[in-house]
Amino acid sequence: MPIPNPNPSENRTDFIQRCMEDSLMANEYDVQQRYAVCQMAWSETKSETYNDYPQAATNNAKRALKWADENGWGDCGTPVGKARANQLANRENITRDTIARMASFKRHQQHKDVPYSEGCGGLMWDAWGGTEGIEWAIRKLQQIDK
């Protein structure tokens, strides 16, 4: 079954809508499956990467990694959070999906001031780029999805 492809000038929102409304897709997939297939089609053809996050996000991640190297992670973080810290510290390119995960980390902002030695909040906040990284991710996501 042919899956629609994004047009060169089409933004993500317009493509997803067109893909979701495609009659062949509607006949083949239920709504949730169709959405997942459309998202995958967008990602596969539009997998741009970005590394224009602020230097402060890199510095925050480096600070968290340095502390963890000296003191260990303890019970803090997941493999994803630790990988994120390394990506940011190394100024690696990141995808839209990664940027979306960074933006969603804003929900942990209430714990950002917990000292590294007293809990996971501050350590993991910085591992994800800190305030500068999270705020950049929110703005960047809006820019990408325009």
Steps between C-alpha positions, in 0.01 A plus 500: 500500500650835404557732794485872417828691501542861611524759226821706509325819615247330730529554874454219749146595606373523142660170403360313800153634426523404131640159586229434760227592248644284221227254397737207445655557844155527658397168346818325612560637852296605802552856627782421744687282254453757224639775721806289589564413134463865396738611776751239390471608135564861603797409718661279237489767232548806717757380749680830533727540797596805702784611723425868541410459867659754733851453633346526848310174431831334414663643812212378719529148358878503547457607863258213564732249331802622695311462828380153401854398400627605842205384712302252291143535380358317802131438438478805273404492138420252232721386213315753283582790734864397521519471121342844470765649726772349283339623177473854633848499654648384169291747295357214295221557253159406638172418326160658534388205714789559740417870513139409584623278786713788627203737484282254691762487777365841608259307723796437734583868540370510858796279603776691318636668814560177693879488561673210325606355834143504638300335225454454128310815407782742426730236358250372247373851420854594399553167320211595272654842430368695796269797464681628191477163325138436589387849400693471173332165432154648551574787260673274247212253496259782419732620223540153349127427507398825333 
